[in-house]
Amino acid sequence: MKDFNITYTLENLQEVAQKCIANAEFKSMLFYGEMGVGKTTLIKEIVKLLGSKDDVSSPTFSIVNQYETENNSIYHFDFYRINHEEEVYDIGFEDYFQNTNDWQLMEWPELIPNLLPEQYTKIVISLVSAEKRALQLTNCK
């Protein structure tokens, strides 16, 4: 398992999602990137590859969505609408880390810098062109 950089299009999104899962040392995956760069699109593919048959949507208004697989849960957080870190405690944020078999996929983690897990896989997505994105995956301890 190691860090990597890749440039991709929607046509090879499944391959990119597979590489993210294969190279993630931690089940807490933090997604960074500007609005509209494709964080949720990649997360949808990751959730599908992890085995969930649930319909994946952005939890912008609910802050967290839960998806089930045969063996575990996947929690998809979107902190875009968070104004203060204290708001995250209101949803029971720390409870989502109780089961180490569960995945936590977080969009806009930069809005809760003091609440991030000690170990996580950081995924930064940036715009290359209208069709291409660049992705950098780093495992952080």
N, CA, C and O atoms as CSV, one atom per row, in Angstrom:
chain,resi,resn,atom,element,x,y,z
A,1,MET,N,N,0.849,-1.180,0.000
A,1,MET,CA,C,0.000,0.000,0.000
A,1,MET,C,C,0.894,1.242,0.000
A,1,MET,O,O,1.781,1.387,0.841
A,2,LYS,N,N,0.645,2.118,-0.946
A,2,LYS,CA,C,1.451,3.329,-0.984
A,2,LYS,C,C,0.666,4.486,-1.569
A,2,LYS,O,O,-0.414,4.313,-2.135
A,3,ASP,N,N,1.233,5.659,-1.417
A,3,ASP,CA,C,0.624,6.865,-1.950
A,3,ASP,C,C,0.747,6.856,-3.475
A,3,ASP,O,O,1.637,6.213,-4.031
A,4,PHE,N,N,-0.158,7.578,-4.144
A,4,PHE,CA,C,-0.059,7.667,-5.601
A,4,PHE,C,C,-0.759,8.903,-6.135
A,4,PHE,O,O,-1.567,9.530,-5.450
A,5,ASN,N,N,-0.431,9.238,-7.372
A,5,ASN,CA,C,-1.064,10.320,-8.129
A,5,ASN,C,C,-1.571,9.728,-9.426
A,5,ASN,O,O,-0.930,8.854,-10.009
A,6,ILE,N,N,-2.735,10.206,-9.884
A,6,ILE,CA,C,-3.304,9.699,-11.131
A,6,ILE,C,C,-4.160,10.792,-11.769
A,6,ILE,O,O,-4.800,11.580,-11.072
A,7,THR,N,N,-4.164,10.827,-13.086
A,7,THR,CA,C,-5.077,11.690,-13.823
A,7,THR,C,C,-6.105,10.780,-14.463
A,7,THR,O,O,-5.759,9.724,-14.992
A,8,TYR,N,N,-7.379,11.185,-14.419
A,8,TYR,CA,C,-8.437,10.289,-14.897
A,8,TYR,C,C,-9.606,11.051,-15.495
A,8,TYR,O,O,-9.723,12.269,-15.353
A,9,THR,N,N,-10.475,10.291,-16.174
A,9,THR,CA,C,-11.741,10.807,-16.699
A,9,THR,C,C,-12.856,9.930,-16.130
A,9,THR,O,O,-12.584,8.932,-15.461
A,10,LEU,N,N,-14.089,10.296,-16.390
A,10,LEU,CA,C,-15.224,9.498,-15.913
A,10,LEU,C,C,-15.189,8.078,-16.472
A,10,LEU,O,O,-15.684,7.145,-15.838
A,11,GLU,N,N,-14.605,7.915,-17.657
A,11,GLU,CA,C,-14.554,6.586,-18.277
A,11,GLU,C,C,-13.742,5.593,-17.449
A,11,GLU,O,O,-14.032,4.397,-17.469
A,12,ASN,N,N,-12.735,6.064,-16.727
A,12,ASN,CA,C,-11.958,5.130,-15.905
A,12,ASN,C,C,-12.153,5.367,-14.404
A,12,ASN,O,O,-11.255,5.104,-13.604
A,13,LEU,N,N,-13.329,5.863,-14.035
A,13,LEU,CA,C,-13.648,6.125,-12.633
A,13,LEU,C,C,-13.629,4.849,-11.790
A,13,LEU,O,O,-13.147,4.870,-10.657
A,14,GLN,N,N,-14.142,3.749,-12.323
A,14,GLN,CA,C,-14.155,2.501,-11.564
A,14,GLN,C,C,-12.728,2.048,-11.226
A,14,GLN,O,O,-12.462,1.609,-10.107
A,15,GLU,N,N,-11.830,2.156,-12.184
A,15,GLU,CA,C,-10.426,1.785,-11.951
A,15,GLU,C,C,-9.797,2.677,-10.878
A,15,GLU,O,O,-9.049,2.194,-10.028
A,16,VAL,N,N,-10.096,3.963,-10.916
A,16,VAL,CA,C,-9.566,4.899,-9.926
A,16,VAL,C,C,-10.118,4.563,-8.539
A,16,VAL,O,O,-9.374,4.563,-7.558
A,17,ALA,N,N,-11.406,4.281,-8.457
A,17,ALA,CA,C,-12.020,3.912,-7.171
A,17,ALA,C,C,-11.393,2.631,-6.630
A,17,ALA,O,O,-11.137,2.529,-5.430
A,18,GLN,N,N,-11.141,1.652,-7.499
A,18,GLN,CA,C,-10.487,0.410,-7.073
A,18,GLN,C,C,-9.094,0.688,-6.518
A,18,GLN,O,O,-8.702,0.116,-5.500
A,19,LYS,N,N,-8.344,1.568,-7.186
A,19,LYS,CA,C,-7.000,1.921,-6.718
A,19,LYS,C,C,-7.057,2.636,-5.372
A,19,LYS,O,O,-6.206,2.412,-4.511
A,20,CYS,N,N,-8.049,3.487,-5.193
A,20,CYS,CA,C,-8.197,4.185,-3.908
A,20,CYS,C,C,-8.443,3.186,-2.781
A,20,CYS,O,O,-7.823,3.279,-1.721
A,21,ILE,N,N,-9.329,2.247,-3.002
A,21,ILE,CA,C,-9.628,1.238,-1.980
A,21,ILE,C,C,-8.393,0.376,-1.711
A,21,ILE,O,O,-8.044,0.121,-0.558
A,22,ALA,N,N,-7.742,-0.067,-2.777
A,22,ALA,CA,C,-6.580,-0.952,-2.636
A,22,ALA,C,C,-5.408,-0.277,-1.930
A,22,ALA,O,O,-4.643,-0.941,-1.231
A,23,ASN,N,N,-5.260,1.029,-2.105
A,23,ASN,CA,C,-4.119,1.735,-1.535
A,23,ASN,C,C,-4.431,2.459,-0.231
A,23,ASN,O,O,-3.533,3.034,0.384
A,24,ALA,N,N,-5.673,2.438,0.191
A,24,ALA,CA,C,-6.043,3.083,1.454
A,24,ALA,C,C,-5.609,2.211,2.623
A,24,ALA,O,O,-6.069,1.078,2.766
A,25,GLU,N,N,-4.741,2.732,3.442
A,25,GLU,CA,C,-4.304,1.999,4.633
A,25,GLU,C,C,-5.324,2.127,5.763
A,25,GLU,O,O,-5.301,1.354,6.721
A,26,PHE,N,N,-6.209,3.097,5.645
A,26,PHE,CA,C,-7.173,3.369,6.709
A,26,PHE,C,C,-8.581,3.454,6.138
A,26,PHE,O,O,-8.764,3.833,4.981
A,27,LYS,N,N,-9.575,3.101,6.948
A,27,LYS,CA,C,-10.966,3.130,6.503
A,27,LYS,C,C,-11.603,4.500,6.654
A,27,LYS,O,O,-12.765,4.693,6.298
A,28,SER,N,N,-10.853,5.440,7.175
A,28,SER,CA,C,-11.291,6.832,7.187
A,28,SER,C,C,-10.647,7.490,5.975
A,28,SER,O,O,-9.429,7.661,5.915
A,29,MET,N,N,-11.494,7.858,5.002
A,29,MET,CA,C,-11.004,8.484,3.775
A,29,MET,C,C,-11.539,9.910,3.729
A,29,MET,O,O,-12.748,10.131,3.782
A,30,LEU,N,N,-10.623,10.877,3.630
A,30,LEU,CA,C,-10.977,12.292,3.625
A,30,LEU,C,C,-10.789,12.834,2.218
A,30,LEU,O,O,-9.711,12.706,1.637
A,31,PHE,N,N,-11.829,13.434,1.673
A,31,PHE,CA,C,-11.841,13.920,0.296
A,31,PHE,C,C,-11.775,15.440,0.271
A,31,PHE,O,O,-12.632,16.124,0.830
A,32,TYR,N,N,-10.740,15.958,-0.389
A,32,TYR,CA,C,-10.523,17.391,-0.530
A,32,TYR,C,C,-10.658,17.776,-2.000
A,32,TYR,O,O,-10.279,17.009,-2.885
A,33,GLY,N,N,-11.189,18.948,-2.253
A,33,GLY,CA,C,-11.318,19.445,-3.615
A,33,GLY,C,C,-12.408,20.486,-3.681
A,33,GLY,O,O,-13.323,20.502,-2.859
A,34,GLU,N,N,-12.301,21.354,-4.668
A,34,GLU,CA,C,-13.283,22.427,-4.793
A,34,GLU,C,C,-14.657,21.881,-5.162
A,34,GLU,O,O,-14.796,20.729,-5.575
A,35,MET,N,N,-15.647,22.715,-5.009
A,35,MET,CA,C,-17.026,22.366,-5.330
A,35,MET,C,C,-17.114,21.931,-6.798
A,35,MET,O,O,-16.596,22.608,-7.686
A,36,GLY,N,N,-17.771,20.803,-7.040
A,36,GLY,CA,C,-18.009,20.340,-8.398
A,36,GLY,C,C,-16.875,19.574,-9.035
A,36,GLY,O,O,-16.947,19.247,-10.220
A,37,VAL,N,N,-15.821,19.275,-8.277
A,37,VAL,CA,C,-14.669,18.586,-8.857
A,37,VAL,C,C,-14.890,17.075,-8.990
A,37,VAL,O,O,-14.164,16.407,-9.727
A,38,GLY,N,N,-15.892,16.532,-8.277
A,38,GLY,CA,C,-16.202,15.112,-8.425
A,38,GLY,C,C,-15.979,14.252,-7.189
A,38,GLY,O,O,-15.818,13.037,-7.303
A,39,LYS,N,N,-15.968,14.862,-6.018
A,39,LYS,CA,C,-15.784,14.095,-4.782
A,39,LYS,C,C,-16.918,13.096,-4.589
A,39,LYS,O,O,-16.675,11.912,-4.356
A,40,THR,N,N,-18.153,13.572,-4.684
A,40,THR,CA,C,-19.308,12.691,-4.486
A,40,THR,C,C,-19.376,11.624,-5.572
A,40,THR,O,O,-19.745,10.484,-5.292
A,41,THR,N,N,-19.031,11.969,-6.787
A,41,THR,CA,C,-19.042,10.998,-7.889
A,41,THR,C,C,-18.081,9.851,-7.599
A,41,THR,O,O,-18.422,8.686,-7.807
A,42,LEU,N,N,-16.889,10.171,-7.124
A,42,LEU,CA,C,-15.914,9.133,-6.772
A,42,LEU,C,C,-16.400,8.327,-5.574
A,42,LEU,O,O,-16.264,7.104,-5.556
A,43,ILE,N,N,-16.957,8.989,-4.586
A,43,ILE,CA,C,-17.470,8.291,-3.404
A,43,ILE,C,C,-18.571,7.309,-3.787
A,43,ILE,O,O,-18.621,6.201,-3.254
A,44,LYS,N,N,-19.450,7.698,-4.700
A,44,LYS,CA,C,-20.507,6.782,-5.162
A,44,LYS,C,C,-19.904,5.502,-5.718
A,44,LYS,O,O,-20.396,4.409,-5.435
A,45,GLU,N,N,-18.862,5.624,-6.494
A,45,GLU,CA,C,-18.203,4.451,-7.081
A,45,GLU,C,C,-17.503,3.613,-6.005
A,45,GLU,O,O,-17.543,2.384,-6.056
A,46,ILE,N,N,-16.872,4.262,-5.047
A,46,ILE,CA,C,-16.214,3.542,-3.950
A,46,ILE,C,C,-17.239,2.765,-3.142
A,46,ILE,O,O,-17.019,1.596,-2.824
A,47,VAL,N,N,-18.360,3.398,-2.804
A,47,VAL,CA,C,-19.413,2.727,-2.023
A,47,VAL,C,C,-19.914,1.493,-2.776
A,47,VAL,O,O,-20.107,0.435,-2.177
A,48,LYS,N,N,-20.120,1.626,-4.060
A,48,LYS,CA,C,-20.566,0.501,-4.888
A,48,LYS,C,C,-19.539,-0.632,-4.871
A,48,LYS,O,O,-19.899,-1.799,-4.717
A,49,LEU,N,N,-18.259,-0.283,-5.032
A,49,LEU,CA,C,-17.205,-1.309,-5.047
A,49,LEU,C,C,-17.006,-1.958,-3.680
A,49,LEU,O,O,-16.542,-3.095,-3.594
A,50,LEU,N,N,-17.350,-1.249,-2.624
A,50,LEU,CA,C,-17.255,-1.836,-1.280
A,50,LEU,C,C,-18.406,-2.808,-1.009
A,50,LEU,O,O,-18.422,-3.488,0.017
A,51,GLY,N,N,-19.363,-2.868,-1.932
A,51,GLY,CA,C,-20.412,-3.871,-1.822
A,51,GLY,C,C,-21.787,-3.385,-1.419
A,51,GLY,O,O,-22.678,-4.198,-1.172
A,52,SER,N,N,-21.981,-2.082,-1.345
A,52,SER,CA,C,-23.305,-1.586,-0.984
A,52,SER,C,C,-24.188,-1.494,-2.220
A,52,SER,O,O,-23.749,-1.073,-3.290
A,53,LYS,N,N,-25.425,-1.892,-2.049
A,53,LYS,CA,C,-26.400,-1.789,-3.125
A,53,LYS,C,C,-27.322,-0.578,-2.912
A,53,LYS,O,O,-28.260,-0.351,-3.676
A,54,ASP,N,N,-27.030,0.196,-1.850
A,54,ASP,CA,C,-27.828,1.369,-1.523
A,54,ASP,C,C,-27.638,2.463,-2.574
A,54,ASP,O,O,-26.607,2.540,-3.242
A,55,ASP,N,N,-28.660,3.301,-2.697
A,55,ASP,CA,C,-28.587,4.457,-3.577
A,55,ASP,C,C,-27.772,5.537,-2.868
A,55,ASP,O,O,-28.151,6.000,-1.792
A,56,VAL,N,N,-26.661,5.934,-3.469
A,56,VAL,CA,C,-25.751,6.889,-2.844
A,56,VAL,C,C,-26.085,8.305,-3.309
A,56,VAL,O,O,-26.208,8.570,-4.505
A,57,SER,N,N,-26.226,9.197,-2.346
A,57,SER,CA,C,-26.459,10.605,-2.666
A,57,SER,C,C,-25.652,11.460,-1.707
A,57,SER,O,O,-25.194,10.984,-0.668
A,58,SER,N,N,-25.481,12.714,-2.057
A,58,SER,CA,C,-24.713,13.617,-1.212
A,58,SER,C,C,-25.477,13.923,0.072
A,58,SER,O,O,-26.657,14.271,0.019
A,59,PRO,N,N,-24.820,13.797,1.222
A,59,PRO,CA,C,-25.484,14.107,2.496
A,59,PRO,C,C,-25.338,15.575,2.898
A,59,PRO,O,O,-25.229,15.884,4.085
A,60,THR,N,N,-25.335,16.466,1.930
A,60,THR,CA,C,-25.115,17.884,2.213
A,60,THR,C,C,-26.064,18.415,3.282
A,60,THR,O,O,-25.638,19.164,4.162
A,61,PHE,N,N,-27.326,18.046,3.225
A,61,PHE,CA,C,-28.283,18.582,4.184
A,61,PHE,C,C,-28.404,17.735,5.441
A,61,PHE,O,O,-28.679,18.264,6.517
A,62,SER,N,N,-28.203,16.430,5.320
A,62,SER,CA,C,-28.301,15.555,6.486
A,62,SER,C,C,-26.965,15.407,7.208
A,62,SER,O,O,-26.930,14.880,8.320
A,63,ILE,N,N,-25.887,15.850,6.617
A,63,ILE,CA,C,-24.508,15.775,7.091
A,63,ILE,C,C,-23.938,14.358,6.968
A,63,ILE,O,O,-22.770,14.200,6.613
A,64,VAL,N,N,-24.740,13.327,7.254
A,64,VAL,CA,C,-24.218,11.959,7.136
A,64,VAL,C,C,-25.281,11.040,6.540
A,64,VAL,O,O,-26.459,11.120,6.887
A,65,ASN,N,N,-24.842,10.174,5.645
A,65,ASN,CA,C,-25.673,9.096,5.111
A,65,ASN,C,C,-25.003,7.783,5.472
A,65,ASN,O,O,-23.776,7.692,5.514
A,66,GLN,N,N,-25.811,6.773,5.732
A,66,GLN,CA,C,-25.292,5.450,6.070
A,66,GLN,C,C,-25.681,4.473,4.975
A,66,GLN,O,O,-26.834,4.421,4.548
A,67,TYR,N,N,-24.697,3.697,4.524
A,67,TYR,CA,C,-24.920,2.655,3.521
A,67,TYR,C,C,-24.475,1.336,4.119
A,67,TYR,O,O,-23.525,1.289,4.900
A,68,GLU,N,N,-25.157,0.275,3.755
A,68,GLU,CA,C,-24.849,-1.039,4.309
A,68,GLU,C,C,-24.220,-1.948,3.252
A,68,GLU,O,O,-24.563,-1.898,2.071
A,69,THR,N,N,-23.294,-2.774,3.717
A,69,THR,CA,C,-22.753,-3.852,2.895
A,69,THR,C,C,-23.071,-5.142,3.645
A,69,THR,O,O,-23.720,-5.116,4.690
A,70,GLU,N,N,-22.619,-6.246,3.117
A,70,GLU,CA,C,-22.873,-7.520,3.785
A,70,GLU,C,C,-22.193,-7.597,5.149
A,70,GLU,O,O,-22.711,-8.225,6.073
A,71,ASN,N,N,-21.029,-6.956,5.271
A,71,ASN,CA,C,-20.220,-7.107,6.487
A,71,ASN,C,C,-20.070,-5.867,7.348
A,71,ASN,O,O,-19.643,-5.963,8.498
A,72,ASN,N,N,-20.415,-4.696,6.809
A,72,ASN,CA,C,-20.171,-3.486,7.592
A,72,ASN,C,C,-21.022,-2.326,7.093
A,72,ASN,O,O,-21.829,-2.469,6.175
A,73,SER,N,N,-20.820,-1.186,7.715
A,73,SER,CA,C,-21.504,0.048,7.308
A,73,SER,C,C,-20.493,0.995,6.684
A,73,SER,O,O,-19.293,0.926,6.948
A,74,ILE,N,N,-21.013,1.873,5.856
A,74,ILE,CA,C,-20.211,2.941,5.263
A,74,ILE,C,C,-20.907,4.238,5.639
A,74,ILE,O,O,-22.102,4.397,5.389
A,75,TYR,N,N,-20.171,5.165,6.237
A,75,TYR,CA,C,-20.717,6.457,6.618
A,75,TYR,C,C,-20.135,7.517,5.690
A,75,TYR,O,O,-18.918,7.655,5.573
A,76,HIS,N,N,-21.002,8.249,5.045
A,76,HIS,CA,C,-20.618,9.287,4.090
A,76,HIS,C,C,-20.983,10.632,4.694
A,76,HIS,O,O,-22.160,10.968,4.822
A,77,PHE,N,N,-19.971,11.391,5.060
A,77,PHE,CA,C,-20.163,12.697,5.677
A,77,PHE,C,C,-19.930,13.799,4.664
A,77,PHE,O,O,-19.073,13.680,3.789
A,78,ASP,N,N,-20.694,14.871,4.786
A,78,ASP,CA,C,-20.475,16.076,3.994
A,78,ASP,C,C,-20.573,17.249,4.960
A,78,ASP,O,O,-21.656,17.579,5.442
A,79,PHE,N,N,-19.434,17.872,5.239
A,79,PHE,CA,C,-19.375,18.942,6.226
A,79,PHE,C,C,-19.507,20.337,5.622
A,79,PHE,O,O,-19.230,21.332,6.292
A,80,TYR,N,N,-19.925,20.414,4.370
A,80,TYR,CA,C,-19.989,21.695,3.664
A,80,TYR,C,C,-20.818,22.740,4.402
A,80,TYR,O,O,-20.468,23.920,4.391
A,81,ARG,N,N,-21.888,22.337,5.031
A,81,ARG,CA,C,-22.787,23.288,5.692
A,81,ARG,C,C,-22.468,23.492,7.179
A,81,ARG,O,O,-23.225,24.158,7.886
A,82,ILE,N,N,-21.379,22.936,7.644
A,82,ILE,CA,C,-20.990,23.099,9.045
A,82,ILE,C,C,-20.429,24.503,9.260
A,82,ILE,O,O,-19.541,24.942,8.530
A,83,ASN,N,N,-20.950,25.197,10.259
A,83,ASN,CA,C,-20.440,26.531,10.589
A,83,ASN,C,C,-19.444,26.491,11.737
A,83,ASN,O,O,-18.533,27.316,11.811
A,84,HIS,N,N,-19.627,25.514,12.643
A,84,HIS,CA,C,-18.752,25.370,13.810
A,84,HIS,C,C,-18.554,23.879,14.068
A,84,HIS,O,O,-19.470,23.077,13.889
A,85,GLU,N,N,-17.359,23.528,14.484
A,85,GLU,CA,C,-17.070,22.114,14.752
A,85,GLU,C,C,-18.028,21.516,15.779
A,85,GLU,O,O,-18.317,20.321,15.730
A,86,GLU,N,N,-18.515,22.321,16.694
A,86,GLU,CA,C,-19.420,21.820,17.726
A,86,GLU,C,C,-20.671,21.180,17.120
A,86,GLU,O,O,-21.250,20.267,17.709
A,87,GLU,N,N,-21.081,21.653,15.960
A,87,GLU,CA,C,-22.268,21.105,15.295
A,87,GLU,C,C,-22.102,19.623,14.978
A,87,GLU,O,O,-23.083,18.880,14.945
A,88,VAL,N,N,-20.881,19.196,14.749
A,88,VAL,CA,C,-20.607,17.805,14.397
A,88,VAL,C,C,-20.889,16.889,15.587
A,88,VAL,O,O,-21.301,15.743,15.406
A,89,TYR,N,N,-20.670,17.382,16.782
A,89,TYR,CA,C,-20.978,16.584,17.972
A,89,TYR,C,C,-22.476,16.329,18.087
A,89,TYR,O,O,-22.889,15.305,18.631
A,90,ASP,N,N,-23.293,17.251,17.581
A,90,ASP,CA,C,-24.746,17.103,17.640
A,90,ASP,C,C,-25.249,15.895,16.851
A,90,ASP,O,O,-26.325,15.373,17.142
A,91,ILE,N,N,-24.490,15.452,15.869
A,91,ILE,CA,C,-24.898,14.269,15.090
A,91,ILE,C,C,-24.275,12.988,15.650
A,91,ILE,O,O,-24.446,11.912,15.077
A,92,GLY,N,N,-23.548,13.106,16.777
A,92,GLY,CA,C,-22.912,11.931,17.364
A,92,GLY,C,C,-21.707,11.459,16.576
A,92,GLY,O,O,-21.473,10.256,16.456
A,93,PHE,N,N,-20.943,12.394,16.039
A,93,PHE,CA,C,-19.818,12.113,15.156
A,93,PHE,C,C,-18.895,11.021,15.684
A,93,PHE,O,O,-18.522,10.114,14.940
A,94,GLU,N,N,-18.529,11.096,16.941
A,94,GLU,CA,C,-17.582,10.130,17.509
A,94,GLU,C,C,-18.141,8.702,17.514
A,94,GLU,O,O,-17.371,7.742,17.491
A,95,ASP,N,N,-19.456,8.554,17.543
A,95,ASP,CA,C,-20.079,7.227,17.540
A,95,ASP,C,C,-19.859,6.477,16.225
A,95,ASP,O,O,-19.896,5.247,16.200
A,96,TYR,N,N,-19.633,7.203,15.148
A,96,TYR,CA,C,-19.450,6.570,13.844
A,96,TYR,C,C,-18.095,5.874,13.717
A,96,TYR,O,O,-17.839,5.202,12.718
A,97,PHE,N,N,-17.232,6.026,14.707
A,97,PHE,CA,C,-15.902,5.421,14.674
A,97,PHE,C,C,-15.776,4.246,15.638
A,97,PHE,O,O,-14.674,3.740,15.853
A,98,GLN,N,N,-16.890,3.806,16.221
A,98,GLN,CA,C,-16.864,2.732,17.209
A,98,GLN,C,C,-16.460,1.389,16.602
A,98,GLN,O,O,-15.655,0.662,17.183
A,99,ASN,N,N,-17.012,1.063,15.447
A,99,ASN,CA,C,-16.729,-0.215,14.797
A,99,ASN,C,C,-15.604,-0.021,13.790
A,99,ASN,O,O,-15.762,0.707,12.810
A,100,THR,N,N,-14.470,-0.669,14.030
A,100,THR,CA,C,-13.310,-0.477,13.165
A,100,THR,C,C,-13.475,-1.132,11.799
A,100,THR,O,O,-12.638,-0.924,10.920
A,101,ASN,N,N,-14.533,-1.919,11.595
A,101,ASN,CA,C,-14.792,-2.503,10.284
A,101,ASN,C,C,-15.550,-1.545,9.374
A,101,ASN,O,O,-15.629,-1.773,8.167
A,102,ASP,N,N,-16.102,-0.488,9.933
A,102,ASP,CA,C,-16.889,0.467,9.160
A,102,ASP,C,C,-15.989,1.474,8.452
A,102,ASP,O,O,-14.904,1.802,8.932
A,103,TRP,N,N,-16.454,1.956,7.311
A,103,TRP,CA,C,-15.758,2.978,6.536
A,103,TRP,C,C,-16.360,4.339,6.845
A,103,TRP,O,O,-17.567,4.454,7.059
A,104,GLN,N,N,-15.521,5.372,6.870
A,104,GLN,CA,C,-15.965,6.756,7.014
A,104,GLN,C,C,-15.402,7.534,5.828
A,104,GLN,O,O,-14.186,7.679,5.696
A,105,LEU,N,N,-16.273,8.027,4.978
A,105,LEU,CA,C,-15.883,8.792,3.800
A,105,LEU,C,C,-16.341,10.232,4.020
A,105,LEU,O,O,-17.537,10.489,4.151
A,106,MET,N,N,-15.390,11.176,4.063
A,106,MET,CA,C,-15.707,12.543,4.479
A,106,MET,C,C,-15.390,13.570,3.405
A,106,MET,O,O,-14.263,13.650,2.917
A,107,GLU,N,N,-16.405,14.357,3.044
A,107,GLU,CA,C,-16.210,15.492,2.152
A,107,GLU,C,C,-16.106,16.761,2.992
A,107,GLU,O,O,-16.776,16.889,4.016
A,108,TRP,N,N,-15.277,17.683,2.564
A,108,TRP,CA,C,-15.031,18.958,3.231
A,108,TRP,C,C,-14.474,18.776,4.649
A,108,TRP,O,O,-14.921,19.469,5.564
A,109,PRO,N,N,-13.513,17.866,4.860
A,109,PRO,CA,C,-12.951,17.675,6.204
A,109,PRO,C,C,-12.164,18.880,6.710
A,109,PRO,O,O,-11.921,19.003,7.910
A,110,GLU,N,N,-11.764,19.767,5.802
A,110,GLU,CA,C,-11.030,20.963,6.229
A,110,GLU,C,C,-11.876,21.864,7.120
A,110,GLU,O,O,-11.342,22.761,7.773
A,111,LEU,N,N,-13.184,21.638,7.155
A,111,LEU,CA,C,-14.064,22.440,8.006
A,111,LEU,C,C,-14.122,21.928,9.444
A,111,LEU,O,O,-14.694,22.581,10.317
A,112,ILE,N,N,-13.531,20.762,9.687
A,112,ILE,CA,C,-13.499,20.217,11.058
A,112,ILE,C,C,-12.069,19.768,11.408
A,112,ILE,O,O,-11.873,18.619,11.805
A,113,PRO,N,N,-11.085,20.637,11.271
A,113,PRO,CA,C,-9.683,20.224,11.423
A,113,PRO,C,C,-9.324,19.621,12.781
A,113,PRO,O,O,-8.418,18.791,12.862
A,114,ASN,N,N,-10.007,20.017,13.830
A,114,ASN,CA,C,-9.685,19.500,15.165
A,114,ASN,C,C,-10.370,18.177,15.484
A,114,ASN,O,O,-10.130,17.600,16.544
A,115,LEU,N,N,-11.218,17.687,14.582
A,115,LEU,CA,C,-11.977,16.469,14.845
A,115,LEU,C,C,-11.562,15.312,13.936
A,115,LEU,O,O,-12.168,14.242,13.982
A,116,LEU,N,N,-10.550,15.517,13.124
A,116,LEU,CA,C,-10.145,14.475,12.186
A,116,LEU,C,C,-9.527,13.291,12.925
A,116,LEU,O,O,-8.908,13.463,13.976
A,117,PRO,N,N,-9.696,12.089,12.372
A,117,PRO,CA,C,-9.079,10.917,13.008
A,117,PRO,C,C,-7.553,11.027,12.976
A,117,PRO,O,O,-6.989,11.757,12.161
A,118,GLU,N,N,-6.901,10.296,13.868
A,118,GLU,CA,C,-5.441,10.336,13.926
A,118,GLU,C,C,-4.811,9.723,12.680
A,118,GLU,O,O,-3.756,10.171,12.231
A,119,GLN,N,N,-5.450,8.710,12.128
A,119,GLN,CA,C,-4.950,8.039,10.935
A,119,GLN,C,C,-6.041,8.062,9.876
A,119,GLN,O,O,-7.196,7.740,10.155
A,120,TYR,N,N,-5.670,8.444,8.667
A,120,TYR,CA,C,-6.666,8.523,7.601
A,120,TYR,C,C,-5.981,8.493,6.243
A,120,TYR,O,O,-4.772,8.692,6.126
A,121,THR,N,N,-6.781,8.242,5.238
A,121,THR,CA,C,-6.319,8.306,3.862
A,121,THR,C,C,-6.856,9.601,3.271
A,121,THR,O,O,-8.067,9.822,3.228
A,122,LYS,N,N,-5.952,10.447,2.820
A,122,LYS,CA,C,-6.301,11.751,2.265
A,122,LYS,C,C,-6.353,11.654,0.750
A,122,LYS,O,O,-5.404,11.193,0.115
A,123,ILE,N,N,-7.462,12.088,0.176
A,123,ILE,CA,C,-7.632,12.082,-1.274
A,123,ILE,C,C,-7.923,13.511,-1.713
A,123,ILE,O,O,-8.922,14.109,-1.313
A,124,VAL,N,N,-7.040,14.042,-2.539
A,124,VAL,CA,C,-7.195,15.395,-3.055
A,124,VAL,C,C,-7.498,15.298,-4.546
A,124,VAL,O,O,-6.733,14.709,-5.309
A,125,ILE,N,N,-8.619,15.880,-4.949
A,125,ILE,CA,C,-9.030,15.872,-6.357
A,125,ILE,C,C,-8.969,17.303,-6.874
A,125,ILE,O,O,-9.465,18.228,-6.231
A,126,SER,N,N,-8.357,17.474,-8.038
A,126,SER,CA,C,-8.293,18.801,-8.639
A,126,SER,C,C,-8.665,18.736,-10.112
A,126,SER,O,O,-8.545,17.697,-10.762
A,127,LEU,N,N,-9.110,19.853,-10.608
A,127,LEU,CA,C,-9.552,19.976,-11.986
A,127,LEU,C,C,-8.344,20.144,-12.902
A,127,LEU,O,O,-7.507,21.019,-12.680
A,128,VAL,N,N,-8.254,19.296,-13.939
A,128,VAL,CA,C,-7.225,19.428,-14.956
A,128,VAL,C,C,-7.833,20.096,-16.187
A,128,VAL,O,O,-7.257,21.024,-16.754
A,129,SER,N,N,-9.000,19.611,-16.585
A,129,SER,CA,C,-9.765,20.182,-17.691
A,129,SER,C,C,-11.227,19.820,-17.451
A,129,SER,O,O,-11.558,19.216,-16.432
A,130,ALA,N,N,-12.094,20.184,-18.378
A,130,ALA,CA,C,-13.521,19.872,-18.225
A,130,ALA,C,C,-13.744,18.372,-18.099
A,130,ALA,O,O,-14.679,17.947,-17.421
A,131,GLU,N,N,-12.912,17.568,-18.731
A,131,GLU,CA,C,-13.079,16.116,-18.714
A,131,GLU,C,C,-12.128,15.391,-17.767
A,131,GLU,O,O,-12.401,14.254,-17.382
A,132,LYS,N,N,-11.028,16.017,-17.385
A,132,LYS,CA,C,-9.992,15.323,-16.613
A,132,LYS,C,C,-9.854,15.867,-15.201
A,132,LYS,O,O,-10.018,17.059,-14.939
A,133,ARG,N,N,-9.546,14.938,-14.303
A,133,ARG,CA,C,-9.265,15.265,-12.909
A,133,ARG,C,C,-7.918,14.656,-12.520
A,133,ARG,O,O,-7.494,13.640,-13.070
A,134,ALA,N,N,-7.262,15.301,-11.563
A,134,ALA,CA,C,-6.040,14.750,-10.987
A,134,ALA,C,C,-6.369,14.338,-9.562
A,134,ALA,O,O,-7.081,15.051,-8.855
A,135,LEU,N,N,-5.860,13.201,-9.141
A,135,LEU,CA,C,-6.114,12.695,-7.799
A,135,LEU,C,C,-4.791,12.356,-7.146
A,135,LEU,O,O,-3.915,11.743,-7.755
A,136,GLN,N,N,-4.665,12.765,-5.899
A,136,GLN,CA,C,-3.488,12.439,-5.099
A,136,GLN,C,C,-3.979,11.721,-3.853
A,136,GLN,O,O,-4.813,12.254,-3.121
A,137,LEU,N,N,-3.472,10.512,-3.602
A,137,LEU,CA,C,-3.836,9.744,-2.421
A,137,LEU,C,C,-2.624,9.666,-1.516
A,137,LEU,O,O,-1.533,9.304,-1.957
A,138,THR,N,N,-2.816,10.010,-0.237
A,138,THR,CA,C,-1.758,9.980,0.762
A,138,THR,C,C,-2.305,9.341,2.024
A,138,THR,O,O,-3.375,9.721,2.501
A,139,ASN,N,N,-1.585,8.379,2.567
A,139,ASN,CA,C,-1.964,7.779,3.846
A,139,ASN,C,C,-1.276,8.569,4.945
A,139,ASN,O,O,-0.055,8.722,4.936
A,140,CYS,N,N,-2.064,9.073,5.898
A,140,CYS,CA,C,-1.569,9.973,6.940
A,140,CYS,C,C,-1.660,9.311,8.309
A,140,CYS,O,O,-2.702,8.775,8.688
A,141,LYS,N,N,-0.562,9.357,9.036
A,141,LYS,CA,C,-0.511,8.776,10.388
A,141,LYS,C,C,-0.188,9.860,11.384
A,141,LYS,O,O,-0.097,9.591,12.582
